[in-house]
C-alpha cells in the first residue's frame, strides 16, 4: 500500500505528475538511494527525456513525501557528492 502526504499531493498537482507515475517509479526504479539526513528513500526512473525522482518513507505503508521531474541529474550528483544521498 502506498499513501501520499498532503505535501506530496500538492507537489504532484503543481508539477503535473500522476500518482500512477509515482507508484511505477517506486515499484520499478532505475536506482534507489538513501537520504542520510531524513531517513527516506529516493527512487529514480528515466521516463523518455526526463527523470522522475520520488522521495518516500521506507516504512509500511509507504508514504510518498515528494516528487519532482528534471531533465538532468545534477540534483542527484550534488547530493551524492556531499554525502546526503547514498546509493544502495
KOLKE-573484 format. One record per atom (N, C-alpha, C): atom name; x, y, z. Coordinates in Angstrom, 3 decimals, always signed. Layout:
N
<CA <X Y Z>>,
...
***
This chain:
88
<N <+0.841 -1.178 +0.000>>,
<CA <+0.000 +0.000 +0.000>>,
<C <+0.890 +1.247 +0.000>>,
<N <+0.518 +2.223 -0.801>>,
<CA <+1.267 +3.467 -0.905>>,
<C <+0.331 +4.631 -0.614>>,
<N <+0.733 +5.456 +0.368>>,
<CA <-0.037 +6.641 +0.730>>,
<C <+0.727 +7.885 +0.283>>,
<N <+0.027 +8.995 +0.181>>,
<CA <+0.627 +10.258 -0.239>>,
<C <+0.379 +11.306 +0.841>>,
<N <+1.449 +11.989 +1.268>>,
<CA <+1.279 +13.070 +2.228>>,
<C <+0.597 +14.244 +1.527>>,
<N <+0.070 +15.148 +2.316>>,
<CA <-0.561 +16.344 +1.746>>,
<C <+0.451 +17.123 +0.906>>,
<N <+1.683 +17.241 +1.408>>,
<CA <+2.736 +17.938 +0.675>>,
<C <+2.973 +17.274 -0.681>>,
<N <+3.045 +15.938 -0.677>>,
<CA <+3.278 +15.210 -1.921>>,
<C <+2.144 +15.445 -2.916>>,
<N <+0.915 +15.394 -2.451>>,
<CA <-0.217 +15.615 -3.348>>,
<C <-0.185 +17.013 -3.953>>,
<N <+0.205 +18.005 -3.155>>,
<CA <+0.319 +19.377 -3.668>>,
<C <+1.411 +19.471 -4.729>>,
<N <+2.562 +18.840 -4.473>>,
<CA <+3.675 +18.890 -5.419>>,
<C <+3.350 +18.137 -6.706>>,
<N <+2.660 +17.011 -6.600>>,
<CA <+2.274 +16.259 -7.800>>,
<C <+1.380 +17.121 -8.688>>,
<N <+0.393 +17.749 -8.076>>,
<CA <-0.529 +18.599 -8.835>>,
<C <+0.222 +19.771 -9.465>>,
<N <+1.065 +20.419 -8.674>>,
<CA <+1.833 +21.577 -9.130>>,
<C <+2.778 +21.212 -10.281>>,
<N <+3.331 +20.005 -10.234>>,
<CA <+4.345 +19.591 -11.211>>,
<C <+3.801 +18.696 -12.321>>,
<N <+2.499 +18.439 -12.316>>,
<CA <+1.891 +17.645 -13.380>>,
<C <+2.308 +16.185 -13.388>>,
<N <+2.499 +15.624 -12.207>>,
<CA <+2.903 +14.225 -12.060>>,
<C <+1.711 +13.432 -11.552>>,
<N <+1.465 +12.272 -12.145>>,
<CA <+0.345 +11.453 -11.706>>,
<C <+0.777 +10.479 -10.608>>,
<N <-0.184 +10.047 -9.816>>,
<CA <+0.090 +9.052 -8.776>>,
<C <+0.553 +7.738 -9.399>>,
<N <+0.017 +7.414 -10.561>>,
<CA <+0.408 +6.184 -11.254>>,
<C <+1.883 +6.229 -11.627>>,
<N <+2.368 +7.392 -12.089>>,
<CA <+3.792 +7.537 -12.423>>,
<C <+4.652 +7.336 -11.175>>,
<N <+4.233 +7.915 -10.072>>,
<CA <+4.974 +7.794 -8.815>>,
<C <+5.031 +6.337 -8.365>>,
<N <+3.913 +5.666 -8.397>>,
<CA <+3.859 +4.259 -7.989>>,
<C <+4.752 +3.413 -8.898>>,
<N <+4.765 +3.707 -10.188>>,
<CA <+5.615 +2.986 -11.131>>,
<C <+7.096 +3.177 -10.802>>,
<N <+7.485 +4.381 -10.426>>,
<CA <+8.885 +4.645 -10.076>>,
<C <+9.264 +3.890 -8.802>>,
<N <+8.384 +3.881 -7.820>>,
<CA <+8.677 +3.177 -6.560>>,
<C <+8.784 +1.670 -6.792>>,
<N <+7.909 +1.112 -7.606>>,
<CA <+7.905 -0.340 -7.816>>,
<C <+8.902 -0.803 -8.871>>,
<N <+9.322 +0.103 -9.773>>,
<CA <+10.266 -0.248 -10.841>>,
<C <+11.326 +0.836 -11.026>>,
<N <+12.119 +1.131 -9.994>>,
<CA <+13.098 +2.214 -10.114>>,
<C <+14.317 +1.800 -10.931>>,
<N <+14.972 +2.785 -11.528>>,
<CA <+16.272 +2.541 -12.153>>,
<C <+17.344 +2.511 -11.066>>,
<N <+17.100 +3.289 -10.009>>,
<CA <+18.069 +3.405 -8.922>>,
<C <+17.343 +3.826 -7.645>>,
<N <+17.844 +3.360 -6.501>>,
<CA <+17.301 +3.765 -5.199>>,
<C <+18.455 +4.257 -4.338>>,
<N <+18.254 +5.407 -3.699>>,
<CA <+19.238 +5.978 -2.804>>,
<C <+18.623 +6.156 -1.428>>,
<N <+19.498 +6.344 -0.417>>,
<CA <+19.050 +6.577 +0.950>>,
<C <+19.418 +8.002 +1.339>>,
<N <+18.452 +8.752 +1.864>>,
<CA <+18.667 +10.118 +2.331>>,
<C <+19.157 +10.039 +3.771>>,
<N <+20.455 +10.326 +3.987>>,
<CA <+21.057 +10.188 +5.316>>,
<C <+20.545 +11.222 +6.306>>,
<N <+20.020 +12.339 +5.825>>,
<CA <+19.527 +13.387 +6.712>>,
<C <+18.102 +13.099 +7.191>>,
<N <+17.237 +12.691 +6.287>>,
<CA <+15.820 +12.482 +6.613>>,
<C <+15.440 +11.023 +6.848>>,
<N <+16.283 +10.079 +6.397>>,
<CA <+15.966 +8.667 +6.564>>,
<C <+14.998 +8.126 +5.533>>,
<N <+14.753 +8.894 +4.468>>,
<CA <+13.840 +8.467 +3.411>>,
<C <+14.586 +7.761 +2.295>>,
<N <+13.832 +7.102 +1.437>>,
<CA <+14.386 +6.511 +0.234>>,
<C <+14.084 +7.431 -0.945>>,
<N <+14.961 +7.380 -1.941>>,
<CA <+14.824 +8.219 -3.132>>,
<C <+14.882 +7.291 -4.341>>,
<N <+13.763 +7.162 -5.042>>,
<CA <+13.687 +6.311 -6.234>>,
<C <+13.786 +7.194 -7.474>>,
<N <+14.567 +6.735 -8.444>>,
<CA <+14.764 +7.496 -9.673>>,
<C <+14.473 +6.590 -10.859>>,
<N <+13.766 +7.139 -11.828>>,
<CA <+13.484 +6.394 -13.061>>,
<C <+13.485 +7.361 -14.230>>,
<N <+14.165 +6.949 -15.304>>,
<CA <+14.173 +7.749 -16.529>>,
<C <+12.914 +7.431 -17.318>>,
<N <+12.204 +8.484 -17.694>>,
<CA <+10.988 +8.342 -18.490>>,
<C <+11.133 +9.276 -19.687>>,
<N <+11.286 +8.690 -20.858>>,
<CA <+11.523 +9.458 -22.085>>,
<C <+12.757 +10.346 -21.909>>,
<N <+12.603 +11.664 -21.960>>,
<CA <+13.739 +12.578 -21.883>>,
<C <+13.920 +13.216 -20.510>>,
<N <+13.253 +12.693 -19.497>>,
<CA <+13.385 +13.292 -18.170>>,
<C <+13.468 +12.209 -17.097>>,
<N <+13.826 +12.632 -15.909>>,
<CA <+13.911 +11.739 -14.755>>,
<C <+12.836 +12.110 -13.752>>,
<N <+12.178 +11.110 -13.232>>,
<CA <+11.212 +11.318 -12.156>>,
<C <+11.874 +10.836 -10.873>>,
<N <+11.972 +11.741 -9.892>>,
<CA <+12.591 +11.454 -8.606>>,
<C <+11.487 +11.457 -7.548>>,
<N <+11.383 +10.364 -6.810>>,
<CA <+10.334 +10.216 -5.801>>,
<C <+10.983 +9.981 -4.437>>,
<N <+10.601 +10.794 -3.465>>,
<CA <+11.096 +10.650 -2.099>>,
<C <+9.978 +10.024 -1.274>>,
<N <+10.300 +8.930 -0.569>>,
<CA <+9.271 +8.229 +0.193>>,
<C <+9.862 +7.575 +1.428>>,
<N <+8.986 +7.252 +2.390>>,
<CA <+9.427 +6.616 +3.627>>,
<C <+9.674 +5.130 +3.388>>,
<N <+10.624 +4.557 +4.135>>,
<CA <+10.885 +3.121 +4.000>>,
<C <+9.973 +2.271 +4.899>>,
<N <+8.906 +2.872 +5.412>>,
<CA <+8.006 +2.193 +6.339>>,
<C <+6.842 +1.531 +5.605>>,
<N <+6.100 +0.736 +6.346>>,
<CA <+4.862 +0.159 +5.819>>,
<C <+3.712 +0.820 +6.545>>,
<N <+2.739 +1.415 +5.926>>,
<CA <+2.688 +1.619 +4.490>>,
<C <+3.699 +2.677 +4.048>>,
<N <+4.110 +2.568 +2.799>>,
<CA <+4.997 +3.570 +2.204>>,
<C <+4.232 +4.885 +2.130>>,
<N <+4.907 +5.977 +2.495>>,
<CA <+4.314 +7.308 +2.369>>,
<C <+5.178 +8.141 +1.435>>,
<N <+4.586 +8.575 +0.341>>,
<CA <+5.306 +9.432 -0.596>>,
<C <+5.377 +10.819 +0.013>>,
<N <+6.595 +11.352 +0.109>>,
<CA <+6.832 +12.651 +0.712>>,
<C <+6.834 +13.754 -0.345>>,
<N <+7.480 +13.477 -1.495>>,
<CA <+7.558 +14.469 -2.566>>,
<C <+7.987 +13.796 -3.856>>,
<N <+7.877 +14.526 -4.953>>,
<CA <+8.323 +14.033 -6.257>>,
<C <+8.662 +15.231 -7.124>>,
<N <+9.626 +15.026 -8.009>>,
<CA <+9.976 +16.095 -8.928>>,
<C <+10.434 +15.514 -10.253>>,
<N <+10.378 +16.345 -11.269>>,
<CA <+10.786 +15.972 -12.614>>,
<C <+11.967 +16.857 -12.986>>,
<N <+12.986 +16.247 -13.593>>,
<CA <+14.136 +17.015 -14.055>>,
<C <+14.698 +16.383 -15.323>>,
<N <+15.321 +17.196 -16.153>>,
<CA <+15.952 +16.667 -17.361>>,
<C <+17.416 +16.325 -17.104>>,
<N <+17.939 +16.746 -15.954>>,
<CA <+19.339 +16.490 -15.604>>,
<C <+19.407 +15.891 -14.215>>,
<N <+20.481 +15.175 -13.970>>,
<CA <+20.630 +14.535 -12.665>>,
<C <+21.579 +15.298 -11.748>>,
<N <+21.726 +16.607 -11.948>>,
<CA <+22.593 +17.415 -11.093>>,
<C <+22.168 +17.340 -9.635>>,
<N <+20.868 +17.323 -9.384>>,
<CA <+20.360 +17.235 -8.014>>,
<C <+20.912 +15.976 -7.347>>,
<N <+20.842 +14.875 -8.055>>,
<CA <+21.308 +13.602 -7.510>>,
<C <+22.817 +13.628 -7.329>>,
<N <+23.551 +14.034 -8.351>>,
<CA <+25.020 +14.063 -8.268>>,
<C <+25.503 +14.927 -7.103>>,
<N <+24.924 +16.104 -6.958>>,
<CA <+25.343 +17.011 -5.891>>,
<C <+25.075 +16.429 -4.511>>,
<N <+23.921 +15.824 -4.326>>,
<CA <+23.591 +15.273 -3.005>>,
<C <+24.395 +14.012 -2.700>>,
<N <+24.711 +13.226 -3.716>>,
<CA <+25.570 +12.054 -3.512>>,
<C <+26.989 +12.528 -3.169>>,
<N <+27.477 +13.511 -3.891>>,
<CA <+28.828 +14.037 -3.655>>,
<C <+28.980 +14.577 -2.230>>,
<N <+27.963 +15.259 -1.720>>,
<CA <+28.001 +15.819 -0.365>>,
<C <+27.731 +14.758 +0.713>>,
<N <+27.310 +13.564 +0.299>>,
<CA <+27.022 +12.508 +1.256>>,
<C <+25.602 +12.519 +1.793>>,
<N <+24.778 +13.414 +1.284>>,
<CA <+23.380 +13.480 +1.733>>,
<C <+22.612 +12.247 +1.277>>,
<N <+22.812 +11.858 +0.008>>,
<CA <+22.175 +10.650 -0.518>>,
<C <+23.250 +9.599 -0.773>>,
<N <+22.943 +8.350 -0.399>>,
<CA <+23.876 +7.239 -0.560>>,
<C <+23.231 +6.196 -1.459>>,
<N <+23.992 +5.741 -2.442>>,
<CA <+23.465 +4.697 -3.324>>,
<C <+23.362 +3.372 -2.577>>,
<N <+22.264 +2.677 -2.811>>,
<CA <+22.064 +1.358 -2.165>>,
<C <+22.483 +0.245 -3.101>>,
***
